[in-house]
Each structure stands twice: as structure tokens, then as C-alpha cells.
């Protein structure tokens, strides 16, 4: 198996499409729910987890299914060719839905179709990448995802100010183009490692839980807690920015782009650091940095956070709140780039899809709990949206404690 930067770059278009869709979704769907349908914060938090509730039942078993599937197109690509077009169509209809039941129907179709192809496409990376290059490869893929986040957030926010449907239609077109590029240029391996009978996802989870060496289960729970910290903030960031900090909706929508820009800039370096310093050390440093930055957002008053520093092309208005979110993007790169390679390097090539599914089981379960917990916290605190910036660092510290006991998952020489 040879490592090719060009091939990984092209594979990254799959994650690019995923990031475009979910960045637009997370930025503007909460605004629709609050302003168009007048839902309370707790209900908004629940609604923003509906995609993850479905995904938690779909992504892990689909990942294991893709390990076993054999078709002329490969074992991963068929999921992309089915899920991407259906998701793109549903996504384009979301801003046109005038009543809540139709809105729910569109979002439900979107989440099911996106969950159907995400795990198989992500599992393609370790399929075509030797172990010692997986952190760098994941850095490239997440760089592409970060570019998707930037385009969706910054360009999408400008389009939203023109017509609220435009960023959704942009996302639909880009995800179709991304899927076509992956289909045309990425060729799956012709031979797969086979065992007599490989454990399924839940058998693999029981195996990790009962093992005397707890690295596998510890990193899965660490993933749960750092995604709990991140997704809870992500779901409410635009509402936090508009209702607590007091900035316009367009500027609020661009904040995800400010995080994404620095995530993109540091995605590949984060992979290199993970390979050279060790993935556990790199992740732990990211956790500490991110916790400190988010706690800073809790401490500072709205008048300070909303202070305008400068205005830049594409990025728009840069306020004090952005000066905390931009380095948080770097911290998130240190964490996120190195976590999936750690998980898949705890297993064999025959079970990569299964362990990728376990990664998404814990991260998706976290994405269900996070927005619901934060929505409830905001409501109980009298709609003080800055309360989410207090609970997030606590979850990150729990993740850090768990990572201290992880002894496996570093790059393997082949």
C-alpha cells in the first residue's frame, strides 16, 4: 500500500461535502427554529440532535456492513452514490418549508441519507493509507472539510443576507460535485484482509470494555466528552452570538467560518505533530488550550466580546469573540485530526469500518446529548446563552483525564 497525497486530497472532497452541509445546517437551522417557528431553547437543542439520534443507529452498523460488502464499485463507494444525491435534494428544500412538519420531513430525510454514506467514505482513508501516514492523511481530509466549513460559513452567510435559501442550494450543488469527484478519482483496494469471522460492532465494543487493557474504551469515552463540549457550543453559537454577545445574524453565521479557517490552516500541521510528538500528547495539548479559550468566553462581558477589531475581506467583521474562537479552531485541529487515526490503529484492516463506526457511535451519541443538555441549561438559566461556555471546559477536563490512561493507538511502522 503506497501513500499518495494527491489521492488523499481527492478523497477529502467527500468530507468537504459533509462539512458544507452541516455547517450551513448548524448555522441557520437554529435561527429558523427560533425566529420562524418560535421554538424554546430546550426544543431547539432537541431538534438539533434529531440528525444524530438517527445517525447513531445508522452510521455504526453501516460502517460494519461496508466492511463485508463486495461490489464491482468497491465496498464503500456504493453508499456515497446512494446517500449524497438524496441528501442534496432534501437539503435544498429545507429553507422552502413553511410549516414545521414539512421542515421536519426534509431534515429527517437529510440526516438519514447523510448518515448512510459518511462512515463508509471516512473508512476509505485508512483503507488506502498506511498506518504511519494516517494522522497526516486525516489532516488533509479535515483540511478539505475545513475549507467546506469556511465556504459554507463565510460565503453562505453572505448568500443568506441576499436570500435565506441560497446557502442551502449552494450546499446541495457542492455535495453532488464532491461525491462525483470521489467516485471518479478514488479507486478502492481490490483485495481486502479477511478473517474467519470478525466481531461485529457491538461485539467489538464488548471486547474493548472487557479487555484488561482499557486504552480502546478510554479513548472512545474521551471522544464522547470532547464532542460533548464542542457540539453543545456549535448548536447554539449563532444564538449565543446574537442574543448574548449582541451581534448581527450575518456576523454570527461567520463565526463558524472563523473557527473553520484556523482549523484548516492547522489541520495538516496537527497531523504532523501527532506523528512526531505522539497522538496522545498532541490531543491532550489541544484539550487544555480549548478549555482555556472557551472559559475565557464565559468570563468576558458581552460589551468586550462584541468590540469590533477590524474588518477583513471574506471574513467580515473581526470582533473580540473571534480572537478566542480562531485559536479554538487550532485546538480543535490538534484534537480532532489525531483521534480517528488512534481508534483505527487499535484494530486490524479487516475491522477498520467497524472501528470507524465505533468512533461515530460515541461522537454521535455525544452530539445528541450536547445540544439537549446545553438547551436545557440555557432555559433553566433564564436564557443566558453564555452558560454553555462554562460547562464545556468541564467536559474537556474529563476527556483529558481519560486520555491520560490511553497507551495504544500511536502510528505503526509498516
C-alpha positions as CSV (number, residue, x, y, z in Angstrom):
1,X,0.0,0.0,0.0
2,X,1.5,3.3,-1.1
3,X,0.7,6.7,0.3
4,X,-0.4,9.4,-2.1
5,X,-1.1,13.0,-1.1
6,X,-3.0,13.6,-4.3
7,X,-5.3,10.6,-3.7
8,X,-6.0,11.7,-0.1
9,X,-6.6,15.3,-1.3
10,X,-9.3,14.0,-3.8
11,X,-10.8,11.7,-1.1
12,X,-11.1,14.8,1.1
13,X,-13.8,16.1,-1.2
14,X,-16.1,13.6,0.4
15,X,-15.6,15.2,3.8
16,X,-15.7,18.6,2.1
17,X,-19.3,17.8,1.1
18,X,-20.2,16.7,4.6
19,X,-18.8,19.8,6.1
20,X,-20.6,22.2,3.7
21,X,-24.0,20.6,4.5
22,X,-23.6,20.5,8.3
23,X,-22.1,24.0,8.6
24,X,-25.0,25.6,6.8
25,X,-27.4,23.4,8.8
26,X,-25.9,24.3,12.2
27,X,-25.6,28.0,11.4
28,X,-29.0,28.7,10.1
29,X,-31.5,26.0,11.2
30,X,-31.4,27.2,14.8
31,X,-32.3,30.7,13.5
32,X,-35.2,29.2,11.6
33,X,-36.4,27.3,14.6
34,X,-36.2,30.3,16.9
35,X,-37.4,33.1,14.5
36,X,-39.6,31.2,12.1
37,X,-41.2,28.6,14.3
38,X,-40.8,30.2,17.7
39,X,-39.4,27.2,19.5
40,X,-37.9,27.5,23.0
41,X,-34.2,26.8,23.6
42,X,-34.7,23.3,25.0
43,X,-36.8,22.3,22.0
44,X,-34.2,23.8,19.7
45,X,-31.5,21.8,21.4
46,X,-33.6,18.6,20.9
47,X,-34.3,19.4,17.3
48,X,-30.6,20.0,16.6
49,X,-29.9,16.4,17.8
50,X,-32.5,14.7,15.6
51,X,-29.9,14.1,12.9
52,X,-27.6,12.5,15.5
53,X,-30.3,10.4,17.0
54,X,-30.9,8.8,13.6
55,X,-27.2,8.7,12.8
56,X,-26.3,6.8,16.0
57,X,-28.5,3.9,14.7
58,X,-27.3,4.2,11.1
59,X,-23.6,5.1,11.0
60,X,-22.0,2.3,13.1
61,X,-23.9,-0.7,11.5
62,X,-23.4,0.8,8.1
63,X,-19.6,1.0,8.8
64,X,-19.6,-2.7,9.7
65,X,-21.8,-3.5,6.7
66,X,-19.3,-1.8,4.4
67,X,-16.5,-4.0,5.8
68,X,-18.4,-7.0,4.5
69,X,-19.8,-5.6,1.3
70,X,-18.3,-6.7,-2.1
71,X,-19.4,-5.0,-5.3
72,X,-17.7,-4.1,-8.7
73,X,-17.5,-0.5,-7.4
74,X,-16.0,-1.5,-4.1
75,X,-17.3,-1.8,-0.6
76,X,-17.5,1.9,0.4
77,X,-18.4,3.9,-2.8
78,X,-21.9,2.5,-3.3
79,X,-23.1,4.1,-0.1
80,X,-21.9,7.5,-1.4
81,X,-23.7,7.1,-4.7
82,X,-27.0,6.5,-3.0
83,X,-26.8,8.8,0.0
84,X,-25.3,12.0,-1.5
85,X,-28.0,12.8,-4.1
86,X,-30.9,12.1,-1.7
87,X,-29.3,14.3,0.9
88,X,-28.6,17.1,-1.6
89,X,-32.2,17.1,-2.7
90,X,-33.7,17.2,0.8
91,X,-31.2,19.9,1.9
92,X,-32.3,22.2,-0.9
93,X,-35.9,22.0,0.1
94,X,-35.3,22.9,3.8
95,X,-35.5,26.7,3.5
96,X,-38.7,26.5,1.5
97,X,-40.6,24.6,4.2
98,X,-43.2,26.9,5.5
99,X,-44.7,24.6,8.2
100,X,-42.9,22.6,10.9
101,X,-44.0,19.1,9.8
102,X,-42.5,19.7,6.3
103,X,-39.4,21.2,7.8
104,X,-39.0,18.1,10.0
105,X,-39.6,15.8,7.0
106,X,-36.9,17.5,5.0
107,X,-34.4,17.4,7.8
108,X,-35.2,13.8,8.6
109,X,-34.5,12.7,5.0
110,X,-31.3,14.7,5.0
111,X,-30.0,13.2,8.2
112,X,-30.8,9.6,7.2
113,X,-29.1,10.0,3.8
114,X,-26.0,11.7,5.1
115,X,-25.6,9.1,7.9
116,X,-25.8,6.4,5.3
117,X,-22.7,7.4,3.5
118,X,-20.5,9.2,6.0
119,X,-18.9,6.3,7.8
120,X,-18.0,4.3,4.6
121,X,-16.4,7.3,3.0
122,X,-14.4,8.2,6.1
123,X,-13.3,4.5,6.3
124,X,-11.8,4.9,2.8
125,X,-8.9,6.9,4.3
126,X,-7.4,4.1,6.4
127,X,-8.3,1.7,3.5
128,X,-5.8,3.4,1.2
129,X,-3.3,4.8,3.7
130,X,-0.5,3.0,5.7
131,X,-0.7,3.4,9.5
132,X,2.3,5.8,9.8
133,X,0.7,8.3,7.4
134,X,-2.9,8.3,8.8
135,X,-2.6,11.4,11.0
136,X,-1.2,13.4,8.0
137,X,-3.9,11.9,5.8
138,X,-6.6,12.7,8.3
139,X,-5.1,16.2,8.5
140,X,-5.5,16.6,4.7
141,X,-9.1,15.3,4.8
142,X,-10.0,17.6,7.6
143,X,-8.3,20.4,5.8
144,X,-10.8,19.8,3.0
145,X,-13.6,19.6,5.5
146,X,-12.4,22.9,7.0
147,X,-12.4,24.5,3.6
148,X,-16.0,23.3,3.3
149,X,-16.8,24.9,6.6
150,X,-15.2,28.2,5.6
151,X,-17.1,28.3,2.3
152,X,-20.4,27.3,3.9
153,X,-20.0,29.8,6.8
154,X,-18.5,32.9,5.1
155,X,-19.9,32.6,1.6
156,X,-23.1,31.1,3.0
157,X,-23.6,34.0,5.4
158,X,-23.3,36.5,2.5
159,X,-25.8,34.5,0.4
160,X,-28.1,34.2,3.5
161,X,-28.2,38.0,3.6
162,X,-29.4,38.0,0.0
163,X,-31.8,35.1,0.2
164,X,-32.2,32.6,3.1
165,X,-32.4,29.7,0.6
166,X,-29.2,30.4,-1.3
167,X,-26.7,28.9,1.2
168,X,-28.8,25.7,1.2
169,X,-28.8,25.5,-2.6
170,X,-25.1,26.1,-2.7
171,X,-24.6,23.2,-0.3
172,X,-26.7,20.9,-2.4
173,X,-24.7,21.6,-5.5
174,X,-21.3,21.3,-3.8
175,X,-22.1,18.0,-2.2
176,X,-23.1,16.5,-5.5
177,X,-19.9,17.8,-7.1
178,X,-17.8,16.4,-4.2
179,X,-19.4,13.0,-4.5
180,X,-18.7,12.9,-8.2
181,X,-15.0,13.7,-7.7
182,X,-14.6,10.9,-5.1
183,X,-16.4,8.4,-7.4
184,X,-14.4,9.3,-10.4
185,X,-10.9,9.6,-8.9
186,X,-10.8,7.2,-5.9
187,X,-10.3,3.5,-6.6
188,X,-10.8,1.2,-3.7
189,X,-8.3,-1.7,-3.0
190,X,-9.1,-4.8,-5.0
191,X,-8.1,-7.2,-2.1
192,X,-9.4,-7.0,1.5
193,X,-8.0,-8.5,4.6
194,X,-10.4,-11.2,5.7
195,X,-10.7,-13.1,9.0
196,X,-12.7,-16.3,9.6
197,X,-15.4,-14.4,11.4
198,X,-14.8,-10.8,12.5
199,X,-16.7,-9.5,15.5
200,X,-19.5,-7.0,14.7
201,X,-19.6,-3.5,16.1
202,X,-21.3,-4.4,19.4
203,X,-19.1,-7.5,19.9
204,X,-16.1,-5.3,19.3
205,X,-17.4,-2.8,21.9
206,X,-17.9,-5.6,24.5
207,X,-14.4,-6.8,23.7
208,X,-12.9,-3.3,24.4
209,X,-15.0,-3.0,27.6
210,X,-13.9,-6.4,29.0
211,X,-10.3,-6.1,28.0
212,X,-7.7,-5.8,30.8
213,X,-6.0,-3.0,28.7
214,X,-8.5,-0.1,28.7
215,X,-7.0,2.1,26.0
216,X,-9.7,1.4,23.5
217,X,-12.7,2.1,25.7
218,X,-10.9,5.1,27.3
219,X,-10.4,6.9,24.0
220,X,-13.9,6.2,22.9
221,X,-15.3,7.9,26.1
222,X,-12.7,10.7,25.7
223,X,-14.1,11.3,22.2
224,X,-17.6,11.4,23.7
225,X,-16.7,14.1,26.2
226,X,-14.7,16.4,23.9
227,X,-17.5,16.2,21.3
228,X,-19.9,16.9,24.1
229,X,-18.0,20.1,24.7
230,X,-17.8,21.1,21.0
231,X,-21.2,20.1,19.7
232,X,-23.1,21.8,22.5
233,X,-21.4,25.1,21.6
234,X,-21.7,24.6,17.9
235,X,-25.5,24.1,18.0
236,X,-26.0,27.4,19.9
237,X,-23.2,29.5,18.7
238,X,-25.3,31.8,16.4
239,X,-27.9,32.2,19.2
240,X,-25.2,32.9,21.7
241,X,-23.6,35.5,19.4
242,X,-26.9,37.2,18.6
243,X,-28.7,37.1,21.9
244,X,-25.9,37.2,24.4
245,X,-23.0,38.9,22.7
246,X,-25.4,41.1,20.7
247,X,-24.0,41.0,17.1
248,X,-26.0,40.8,13.8
249,X,-27.1,37.4,12.4
250,X,-24.7,37.7,9.4
251,X,-21.7,38.2,11.7
252,X,-22.9,35.4,13.9
253,X,-23.1,33.0,11.0
254,X,-19.5,33.9,10.1
255,X,-18.1,32.8,13.5
256,X,-18.1,29.2,12.5
257,X,-16.0,30.3,9.5
258,X,-13.5,31.9,11.8
259,X,-13.1,28.6,13.7
260,X,-13.0,26.7,10.4
261,X,-10.3,29.0,8.9
262,X,-7.8,28.3,11.6
263,X,-8.8,24.6,11.7
264,X,-8.0,24.4,8.0
265,X,-4.7,26.3,8.5
266,X,-3.6,23.9,11.3
267,X,-5.2,20.7,10.0
268,X,-2.1,19.3,8.3
269,X,0.4,20.6,10.9
270,X,-1.7,18.9,13.6
271,X,-1.3,15.6,11.8
272,X,2.5,16.1,11.5
273,X,2.6,17.0,15.3
274,X,0.6,13.9,16.1
275,X,3.1,11.7,14.1
276,X,6.2,13.3,15.6
277,X,5.2,14.2,19.2
278,X,2.7,11.4,19.6
279,X,-1.1,11.5,19.1
280,X,-1.9,11.3,22.8
281,X,0.3,14.3,23.7
282,X,-0.9,16.3,20.8
283,X,-4.6,15.7,21.6
284,X,-4.1,16.5,25.3
285,X,-2.4,19.8,24.5
286,X,-5.4,20.7,22.3
287,X,-7.9,19.8,25.0
288,X,-6.1,22.1,27.5
289,X,-5.9,25.0,25.1
290,X,-9.5,24.7,24.0
291,X,-10.8,24.6,27.6
292,X,-8.9,27.8,28.5
293,X,-10.2,29.7,25.4
294,X,-13.8,28.7,26.0
295,X,-13.6,29.6,29.7
296,X,-12.4,33.0,28.6
297,X,-15.6,33.5,26.6
298,X,-17.6,32.8,29.8
299,X,-15.6,35.3,31.8
300,X,-15.6,38.3,29.5
301,X,-18.7,40.5,29.3
302,X,-20.8,41.0,26.1
303,X,-19.6,44.6,25.6
304,X,-16.0,43.4,25.4
305,X,-16.8,40.3,23.2
306,X,-18.7,42.4,20.7
307,X,-16.0,45.0,20.3
308,X,-15.1,45.4,16.7
309,X,-11.3,45.0,16.0
310,X,-11.2,45.2,12.2
311,X,-13.0,44.2,9.0
312,X,-11.3,41.8,6.6
313,X,-12.3,40.6,3.1
314,X,-14.4,37.4,3.2
315,X,-14.0,37.0,7.0
316,X,-16.1,40.2,7.6
317,X,-16.1,41.9,10.9
318,X,-13.5,40.6,13.4
319,X,-14.6,41.1,17.0
320,X,-13.0,40.1,20.3
321,X,-15.2,36.9,20.4
322,X,-13.4,35.9,17.2
323,X,-10.0,36.2,18.8
324,X,-11.0,33.4,21.1
325,X,-12.7,31.2,18.5
326,X,-9.9,31.4,16.0
327,X,-7.3,29.7,18.2
328,X,-10.0,27.4,19.4
329,X,-10.0,26.2,15.8
330,X,-6.3,25.3,16.2
331,X,-7.0,23.5,19.4
332,X,-9.8,21.5,17.7
333,X,-7.5,20.5,14.9
334,X,-5.0,19.1,17.5
335,X,-7.8,17.0,19.0
336,X,-9.8,16.0,16.0
337,X,-7.1,15.3,13.4
338,X,-5.4,12.7,15.6
339,X,-8.4,11.0,17.2
340,X,-9.7,8.8,14.3
341,X,-6.2,7.5,13.5
342,X,-5.8,6.5,17.1
343,X,-9.0,4.5,17.0
344,X,-8.4,2.7,13.7
345,X,-4.8,1.8,14.7
346,X,-6.2,-0.2,17.6
347,X,-7.6,-2.8,15.2
348,X,-6.8,-4.8,12.0
349,X,-7.5,-3.7,8.4
350,X,-10.5,-6.1,8.3
351,X,-12.3,-4.2,11.0
352,X,-11.5,-0.6,10.0
353,X,-15.1,0.1,9.1
354,X,-16.3,-1.4,12.3
355,X,-14.0,0.7,14.5
356,X,-14.8,3.8,12.4
357,X,-18.4,3.0,13.3
358,X,-17.5,2.9,17.0
359,X,-15.8,6.3,16.6
360,X,-19.1,7.7,15.2
361,X,-21.2,5.8,17.7
362,X,-19.5,7.7,20.6
363,X,-19.2,11.1,18.8
364,X,-22.8,10.9,17.5
365,X,-24.2,9.9,20.9
366,X,-22.3,12.9,22.3
367,X,-23.8,15.2,19.6
368,X,-27.2,14.0,20.8
369,X,-26.5,14.7,24.5
370,X,-24.6,18.0,24.0
371,X,-27.2,20.3,22.3
372,X,-30.0,18.8,24.5
373,X,-28.0,19.4,27.7
374,X,-27.0,22.9,26.7
375,X,-30.5,23.8,25.5
376,X,-31.9,22.7,28.9
377,X,-29.1,24.6,30.7
378,X,-29.8,27.8,28.7
379,X,-33.5,27.5,29.5
380,X,-33.0,26.8,33.2
381,X,-30.6,29.8,33.5
382,X,-33.2,32.2,32.1
383,X,-31.9,32.1,28.5
384,X,-28.3,33.1,29.5
385,X,-26.6,31.7,26.5
386,X,-23.1,32.2,28.0
387,X,-23.8,29.3,30.4
388,X,-22.7,26.9,27.6
389,X,-19.2,28.4,27.8
390,X,-18.9,27.2,31.5
391,X,-20.0,23.6,31.1
392,X,-17.9,22.9,28.0
393,X,-14.5,23.2,29.8
394,X,-15.6,20.8,32.4
395,X,-16.3,18.1,29.8
396,X,-12.9,18.8,28.2
397,X,-11.2,18.2,31.5
398,X,-12.9,14.8,31.9
399,X,-11.7,14.0,28.4
400,X,-8.2,14.9,29.4
401,X,-8.3,12.7,32.4
402,X,-9.4,9.8,30.2
403,X,-6.7,10.4,27.7
404,X,-4.0,10.1,30.4
405,X,-4.8,6.3,30.5
406,X,-4.6,5.7,26.8
407,X,-1.5,3.6,26.0
408,X,-2.2,2.4,22.4
409,X,-3.2,4.0,19.1
410,X,0.1,5.6,18.0
411,X,1.3,5.3,14.4
412,X,2.6,1.9,13.5
413,X,5.6,1.3,11.2
414,X,4.8,-0.9,8.2
